[in-house]
Structure formats: C-alpha cells, structure tokens
C-alpha cells in the first residue's frame, strides 16, 4: 500500500466522482466559449494549486459559492 492509499484508509477519506452527460457536455462548453453563459457572479474565490488547502477551507466556509483552483 503506497502513502496516498494509506492516507485514504487511515483518514477515511470519501472520494466522489461526477458524471458528465455526453449529450450535453459539448453544447455546454460551446455556450461557455461563446460567452453566452458566464459564471462571474457565482465564482467567489480563485486559488493556485499551491493554495489548495486554503481553497478547500474557503469552499467549506459559508462565504463562498464556488471556489476555483487553477493549475
């Protein structure tokens, strides 16, 4: 068992996946790229990957709607 797997086990992490509907995903991306849909009002915090812990804390707090982590 590697270190990451051991951490998952010991800390009882829960990992949740998400589902992308193949029939609507491409259309949604097109709308976003054409700026017909914007998310400026719901993205309240943006962090670098190096600030991941702060991003997770912000998302868990009550003052954020959506938190973005950029590579």
PyMOL commands that set and color helices and strands:
alter all, ss='L'
color gray80, all
select helices_A, chain A and resi 3-11+25-33+49-60
alter helices_A, ss='H'
color red, helices_A
select strands_A, chain A and resi 43-48+66-70
alter strands_A, ss='S'
color yellow, strands_A
deselect
rebuild
show_as cartoon
